[in-house]
Amino acid sequence: MKKIFLFLVIFTLLAGCVYATQTVEINNVTFEIPSKYSGGEIDDDEYELDNVFSIRCIDEDVAGKIGLWAVEKDSSEDLNINNHPVRHFSQYNKYVGGNHSHAYFASGKSVYEIAWTDKEINSDIEKLIKSTPQSKIDDESFYNALDESVNIYKREKIDKLNQESEYNYLESKYLSQSNPQKTDDTRFKEILFTYYLNR
Protein backbone atom coordinates (compact mmCIF):
# COMPACT_ATOMS: atom_id res chain seq x y z
CA MET A 1 0.00 0.00 0.00
CA LYS A 2 2.87 2.36 0.86
CA LYS A 3 4.47 1.64 -2.53
CA ILE A 4 1.25 2.54 -4.35
CA PHE A 5 0.90 5.76 -2.33
CA LEU A 6 4.55 6.67 -2.99
CA PHE A 7 4.10 5.93 -6.70
CA LEU A 8 1.03 8.20 -6.85
CA VAL A 9 2.87 11.06 -5.11
CA ILE A 10 5.86 10.79 -7.47
CA PHE A 11 3.56 10.55 -10.50
CA THR A 12 1.65 13.67 -9.38
CA LEU A 13 4.88 15.63 -8.89
CA LEU A 14 6.24 14.57 -12.27
CA ALA A 15 2.95 15.36 -14.02
CA GLY A 16 2.99 18.80 -12.40
CA CYS A 17 6.48 19.44 -13.78
CA VAL A 18 5.56 18.26 -17.28
CA TYR A 19 2.48 20.47 -17.47
CA ALA A 20 4.01 23.52 -15.76
CA THR A 21 3.35 26.73 -17.61
CA GLN A 22 4.96 30.13 -17.84
CA THR A 23 2.70 33.17 -17.97
CA VAL A 24 3.61 36.18 -20.14
CA GLU A 25 1.75 39.36 -21.00
CA ILE A 26 1.89 40.73 -24.53
CA ASN A 27 -0.10 43.82 -25.51
CA ASN A 28 -2.24 43.44 -22.35
CA VAL A 29 -3.14 39.82 -23.19
CA THR A 30 -1.96 37.03 -20.89
CA PHE A 31 -0.58 33.88 -22.51
CA GLU A 32 0.10 30.65 -20.63
CA ILE A 33 3.17 29.23 -22.33
CA PRO A 34 3.17 25.40 -22.41
CA SER A 35 6.13 23.71 -20.72
CA LYS A 36 7.76 22.67 -24.00
CA TYR A 37 7.94 26.35 -25.02
CA SER A 38 8.78 27.79 -21.59
CA GLY A 39 12.15 29.24 -20.59
CA GLY A 40 12.16 31.93 -23.25
CA GLU A 41 12.52 35.66 -22.75
CA ILE A 42 10.14 38.55 -23.18
CA ASP A 43 11.61 41.64 -24.80
CA ASP A 44 9.87 44.62 -26.37
CA ASP A 45 6.43 42.99 -26.02
CA GLU A 46 7.56 39.76 -27.69
CA TYR A 47 8.11 36.33 -26.13
CA GLU A 48 10.80 34.22 -27.80
CA LEU A 49 12.44 30.88 -27.18
CA ASP A 50 15.49 30.64 -29.47
CA ASN A 51 14.32 29.84 -33.04
CA VAL A 52 11.76 27.37 -31.69
CA PHE A 53 8.80 29.50 -30.60
CA SER A 54 7.63 33.11 -30.37
CA ILE A 55 4.51 35.23 -29.77
CA ARG A 56 4.11 38.91 -30.61
CA CYS A 57 1.51 41.54 -31.42
CA ILE A 58 2.02 42.82 -34.97
CA ASP A 59 -0.46 45.72 -35.04
CA GLU A 60 2.30 48.22 -35.84
CA ASP A 61 3.65 46.38 -38.90
CA VAL A 62 1.28 43.73 -40.23
CA ALA A 63 2.62 44.02 -43.80
CA GLY A 64 6.24 43.69 -42.70
CA LYS A 65 5.63 40.75 -40.39
CA ILE A 66 3.29 38.71 -42.59
CA GLY A 67 4.61 39.61 -46.06
CA LEU A 68 7.71 37.44 -46.30
CA TRP A 69 5.98 34.34 -44.94
CA ALA A 70 2.94 34.86 -47.16
CA VAL A 71 5.08 35.17 -50.29
CA GLU A 72 7.50 32.31 -49.59
CA LYS A 73 5.11 29.81 -47.97
CA ASP A 74 4.96 26.13 -48.88
CA SER A 75 1.38 25.86 -47.65
CA SER A 76 -1.33 28.02 -46.10
CA GLU A 77 -4.82 27.65 -44.67
CA ASP A 78 -7.54 29.85 -43.21
CA LEU A 79 -9.42 28.44 -40.26
CA ASN A 80 -11.40 29.43 -37.21
CA ILE A 81 -10.28 28.39 -33.73
CA ASN A 82 -12.86 29.12 -31.06
CA ASN A 83 -14.20 32.19 -32.93
CA HIS A 84 -10.70 33.49 -33.69
CA PRO A 85 -9.98 33.88 -37.43
CA VAL A 86 -6.57 32.31 -38.10
CA ARG A 87 -4.28 32.22 -41.12
CA HIS A 88 -1.59 29.54 -40.91
CA PHE A 89 1.55 29.49 -43.08
CA SER A 90 4.11 26.70 -43.14
CA GLN A 91 7.39 26.26 -44.96
CA TYR A 92 10.70 24.44 -44.74
CA ASN A 93 13.32 26.57 -42.98
CA LYS A 94 16.98 25.65 -43.41
CA TYR A 95 17.94 27.62 -40.28
CA VAL A 96 15.85 25.41 -38.01
CA GLY A 97 16.45 22.28 -40.10
CA GLY A 98 12.76 21.52 -40.52
CA ASN A 99 9.30 22.94 -40.99
CA HIS A 100 8.43 26.30 -39.50
CA SER A 101 4.90 27.65 -39.01
CA HIS A 102 3.35 31.05 -38.43
CA ALA A 103 -0.23 31.53 -37.28
CA TYR A 104 -1.75 35.01 -37.50
CA PHE A 105 -4.92 35.46 -35.49
CA ALA A 106 -7.23 38.16 -34.20
CA SER A 107 -7.85 38.70 -30.50
CA GLY A 108 -9.77 41.75 -29.35
CA LYS A 109 -8.93 44.44 -31.91
CA SER A 110 -5.34 43.25 -32.38
CA VAL A 111 -3.49 40.81 -34.61
CA TYR A 112 -0.98 38.38 -33.10
CA GLU A 113 1.62 36.07 -34.58
CA ILE A 114 2.67 32.75 -33.09
CA ALA A 115 5.67 31.05 -34.71
CA TRP A 116 6.88 27.52 -33.95
CA THR A 117 8.88 24.65 -35.45
CA ASP A 118 6.36 22.25 -36.94
CA LYS A 119 4.20 21.92 -40.03
CA GLU A 120 0.80 21.67 -38.34
CA ILE A 121 -1.12 23.59 -35.70
CA ASN A 122 -0.76 21.36 -32.64
CA SER A 123 -2.95 21.25 -29.52
CA ASP A 124 -0.60 23.62 -27.63
CA ILE A 125 -0.97 26.30 -30.32
CA GLU A 126 -4.75 25.81 -30.43
CA LYS A 127 -4.94 26.16 -26.66
CA LEU A 128 -2.90 29.40 -26.74
CA ILE A 129 -5.24 30.91 -29.32
CA LYS A 130 -8.38 29.71 -27.54
CA SER A 131 -7.26 31.24 -24.24
CA THR A 132 -7.07 34.79 -25.64
CA PRO A 133 -9.99 37.27 -25.60
CA GLN A 134 -12.57 36.83 -28.38
CA SER A 135 -11.88 38.61 -31.65
CA LYS A 136 -13.66 41.90 -32.25
CA ILE A 137 -12.66 41.69 -35.93
CA ASP A 138 -14.99 39.68 -38.15
CA ASP A 139 -13.44 36.94 -40.29
CA GLU A 140 -13.92 38.70 -43.64
CA SER A 141 -12.34 41.95 -42.43
CA PHE A 142 -9.45 40.04 -40.86
CA TYR A 143 -8.60 38.07 -44.01
CA ASN A 144 -9.07 41.13 -46.25
CA ALA A 145 -6.67 43.11 -44.03
CA LEU A 146 -4.07 40.33 -44.24
CA ASP A 147 -4.48 40.10 -48.04
CA GLU A 148 -4.04 43.88 -48.36
CA SER A 149 -0.96 43.71 -46.10
CA VAL A 150 0.58 41.10 -48.40
CA ASN A 151 -0.18 43.33 -51.43
CA ILE A 152 1.50 46.27 -49.67
CA TYR A 153 4.54 44.10 -48.95
CA LYS A 154 4.75 43.03 -52.61
CA ARG A 155 4.45 46.62 -53.84
CA GLU A 156 7.17 47.76 -51.42
CA LYS A 157 9.42 44.94 -52.58
CA ILE A 158 8.86 45.84 -56.25
CA ASP A 159 9.53 49.52 -55.47
CA LYS A 160 12.77 48.56 -53.76
CA LEU A 161 13.86 46.44 -56.73
CA ASN A 162 13.02 49.31 -59.10
CA GLN A 163 14.96 51.68 -56.86
CA GLU A 164 18.01 49.39 -56.88
CA SER A 165 17.71 48.98 -60.65
CA GLU A 166 17.59 52.76 -61.14
CA TYR A 167 20.60 53.19 -58.86
CA ASN A 168 22.58 50.55 -60.77
CA TYR A 169 21.68 52.20 -64.07
CA LEU A 170 22.81 55.65 -62.90
CA GLU A 171 25.99 54.23 -61.42
CA SER A 172 26.89 52.27 -64.56
CA LYS A 173 26.15 55.30 -66.75
CA TYR A 174 28.43 57.43 -64.60
CA LEU A 175 31.22 54.85 -64.49
CA SER A 176 31.05 54.27 -68.26
CA GLN A 177 31.96 57.88 -69.01
CA SER A 178 35.41 58.00 -70.58
CA ASN A 179 36.56 60.96 -68.52
CA PRO A 180 34.20 61.60 -65.60
CA GLN A 181 34.75 65.07 -64.20
CA LYS A 182 34.10 66.37 -60.75
CA THR A 183 30.98 68.21 -61.94
CA ASP A 184 29.59 64.90 -63.24
CA ASP A 185 30.33 63.28 -59.89
CA THR A 186 28.46 66.06 -58.10
CA ARG A 187 25.54 65.75 -60.53
CA PHE A 188 25.45 61.98 -60.06
CA LYS A 189 25.25 62.36 -56.29
CA GLU A 190 22.53 64.99 -56.65
CA ILE A 191 20.48 62.65 -58.85
CA LEU A 192 20.81 59.80 -56.37
CA PHE A 193 20.07 62.01 -53.37
CA THR A 194 16.99 63.50 -55.03
CA TYR A 195 15.84 60.08 -56.22
CA TYR A 196 16.09 58.43 -52.78
CA LEU A 197 14.69 61.46 -50.99
CA ASN A 198 11.53 61.30 -53.13
CA ARG A 199 10.96 57.54 -52.68
NORRAKA-V851793 format. One line per field, one symbol per residue. ss: DSSP state (h for helix, s for strand, l for the rest). phi: phi as a letter, one per 40 degrees, with the letter a starting at -180 (. if undefined). burial: b if it has 16 or more other ideal C-beta (glycine too) atoms within 10 Angstrom, else e. Layout:
BEGIN
ss: ???
phi: ???
burial: ???
END
This chain:
BEGIN
ss: lhhhhhhhhhhhhhhhhhlllsssssllssssslhhhlllsssllsssslllsssssllllhhhhhhhhhhhllsssssssllssssssssssllllssssssssssslsssssssllllllhhhhhhhhllllslllhhhhhhhhhhhhhhhhhhhhhhhhhhhhhhhhhhhhhllllllhhhhhhhhhhhhhhhhll
phi: .cccccccccccccccccccbbbbbbfgbcbcccdcbcgcbbafgbbabfbcaabacbdcacccccddcccbccaaababbfgbcbbbbaacbccbgicbbbbbacagbbbbbbbacicbcccccdcdccccddcbbcdcccccccccccccdcccccdcccccccccccccccccccacbccccccdccccccccccc
burial: eeeeeeeeeeeeeeeeeeeeebebebbebebebbeebbebebeeebbbbeebbbbbbbeeebbebbbebbeeeeeeeeeebeebbbbbbbeebeeeeebbbbbbbbbbebbbbbbbebeebeebbbebbeebeebebebeebbebbeebbeebeeeeeeeeeeeeeeeeeeeebeeeeeeeeeeeeebeeeeeeeeeee
END
